[in-house]
Amino acid sequence: MSAEAELRARWRSLVGEVLPEAARGRRDWPVALDHCFARILLDNACGRPWREVVPPPAWRHIAPDRLAEAVAIGEAVLTGTADLAALNRRSLALRGKAVPVREAGPS
């Protein structure tokens, strides 16, 4: 398998299985669904709503360097070195959406 194919497989596993599974034990995480993780990671890696940069499905069409950045962000969330709530707030702000009330205050 090529390095790019491995990266794309890692993305699909991370977003489709690993992060949603980890979310089951994390009441402090603002999301638990695969598509929410994808939105947050891709928006943050792209610096704007990912659909403005990449046609769906993103995992297939995104440039490898940008996908590697999204995977690195997801793995940082898993290790606790990235704040998922802050990443979610940034993603929502990039989309011009309000932060959910449950996230607005301190945890």
C-alpha positions in Angstrom: 0.0 0.0 0.0 1.3 3.5 -0.9 2.0 6.1 1.8 -1.0 8.1 0.4 -3.3 5.1 0.5 -2.2 4.5 4.1 -2.9 8.1 5.0 -6.4 7.9 3.5 -7.1 4.7 5.3 -5.8 6.2 8.6 -8.2 9.1 8.1 -11.2 6.9 7.5 -10.3 4.8 10.6 -9.7 7.8 12.8 -12.9 9.7 11.9 -15.1 6.7 11.4 -14.1 4.5 14.3 -11.3 5.8 16.6 -12.6 9.2 17.5 -16.3 8.2 17.9 -15.2 5.3 20.1 -13.0 7.6 22.3 -15.9 10.1 22.5 -18.0 7.5 24.3 -15.9 8.0 27.4 -15.5 11.8 27.1 -18.3 13.9 28.4 -16.2 17.0 27.9 -16.0 16.5 24.1 -18.6 18.6 22.2 -19.2 16.0 19.5 -19.4 12.2 19.1 -20.4 11.6 15.5 -18.0 10.8 12.7 -19.2 13.6 10.4 -18.7 16.1 13.2 -15.2 15.0 13.8 -14.6 15.2 10.0 -16.0 18.8 9.9 -13.8 20.0 12.8 -10.6 18.4 11.6 -11.0 19.3 7.9 -12.1 22.9 8.6 -9.1 23.5 10.9 -6.7 21.9 8.4 -8.1 24.0 5.6 -8.5 27.2 7.5 -12.1 27.6 6.2 -15.1 25.4 5.6 -13.6 22.4 3.9 -16.2 22.3 1.1 -14.9 25.6 -0.1 -11.6 23.9 -0.8 -12.3 20.2 -1.5 -15.1 18.5 -3.3 -16.8 15.6 -1.4 -15.9 13.0 -0.4 -13.0 14.9 1.2 -11.0 11.8 2.2 -10.7 10.9 -1.5 -10.1 14.4 -3.0 -8.2 16.4 -0.4 -4.5 17.0 -1.1 -2.3 14.5 0.9 -0.5 17.3 2.8 -3.8 18.8 4.0 -5.1 15.4 4.9 -2.0 14.7 6.9 -2.6 18.0 8.8 -6.2 16.9 9.5 -5.0 13.5 10.7 -2.3 15.1 12.9 -5.0 17.4 14.5 -7.2 14.3 15.2 -4.4 12.4 16.7 -3.5 15.4 18.9 -7.1 15.4 20.1 -6.7 11.8 21.1 -3.5 12.4 23.0 -5.0 15.5 24.7 -2.6 17.9 23.1 -5.3 19.6 21.1 -8.6 21.0 22.6 -11.5 19.5 20.7 -13.9 22.1 22.1 -11.7 25.0 20.9 -11.3 23.3 17.5 -15.1 23.0 17.2 -15.6 26.6 18.2 -13.1 27.6 15.5 -14.8 25.4 12.9 -18.2 26.9 13.7 -16.8 30.4 13.6 -15.3 29.7 10.2 -18.8 28.8 9.1 -20.4 31.8 10.6 -22.3 29.8 13.2 -22.9 30.5 16.9 -21.2 28.4 19.5 -23.6 26.0 21.2 -24.7 27.2 24.6 -23.3 24.1 26.4 -19.9 25.0 25.0 -20.0 28.8 25.6 -19.2 28.6 29.3 -16.3 27.1 31.2 -16.3 23.3 31.4 
